[in-house]
Amino acid sequence: MKKILLLLGFLFVAGVGTADAAFRCGNRLVQIGDHEMEVLQKCGEPEFKDERIGYTGERLRHPRGALEIEEYEQIIIHEWIYNFGPRRLKQRLLFENGILKEINDLERGY
C-alpha cells in the first residue's frame, strides 16, 4: 500500500511542472479550451499580442517504404501576455485557430 501511495505521489509531482490549465481574471476562470472571445470578455485586452503561422501534421510511412503520406495543416497561432501588476505573475496564453491551448506563468508583473 505504501508503494502505491508513493507512486501516486511521484506522478502528482511530475505533473506539477507542466503548463497551467487555468488562471483567474478577477473572479472569472480562464482555462484551456476557451475561445479568444471568451478570454477577451473575462480579462479584457492583453498587454502584448503576436500572431504567427504554424504547421501541424504527420508523416505516415509504410514499414517497407512502399507508401509515404504527408499531411500538414496551417494553423494561426496567437500569443497574448497579460500583466496583472506586481502582486501577480504575468500570464502567457497560446491560441491555435482561436482556441486556448497553453497557459504559462511568467515573471512578476509591474
KALINCOR-V607937 format. One record per pair of residues at least 6 apart in sequence whose ideal C-beta (glycine too) atoms are under 6 Angstrom apart, sorted by the first residue. I is the first residue (numbers start at 0). J is the second residue. D is the distance in whole Angstrom. If there is no record, write none. Layout:
I_J_D + I_J_D
This chain:
18_101_5 + 18_102_6 + 18_103_5 + 19_102_5 + 20_31_5 + 21_28_6 + 21_30_4 + 22_29_6 + 22_90_5 + 24_41_5 + 24_42_4 + 27_41_4 + 29_38_6 + 29_41_6 + 31_99_6 + 33_99_5 + 34_97_6 + 35_94_6 + 35_97_5 + 42_81_6 + 45_79_4 + 45_80_6 + 45_81_5 + 46_80_6 + 46_82_4 + 47_80_4 + 48_79_6 + 49_78_4 + 50_77_5 + 51_76_5 + 53_74_5 + 53_76_5 + 54_71_5 + 54_73_6 + 55_72_6 + 55_74_6 + 56_70_5 + 56_71_3 + 56_72_6 + 57_70_6 + 58_69_5 + 59_68_4 + 60_67_5 + 74_95_5 + 74_96_5 + 75_96_6 + 76_95_6 + 77_94_4 + 78_93_6 + 79_92_5 + 80_89_6 + 80_91_5 + 81_90_5 + 82_89_5 + 82_108_4 + 83_108_5 + 84_108_5 + 85_107_6 + 85_108_6 + 85_109_6 + 87_108_6 + 88_104_4 + 88_107_6 + 89_105_4 + 89_108_5 + 91_103_4 + 91_105_5 + 92_99_6 + 92_102_6 + 93_100_5 + 93_101_4
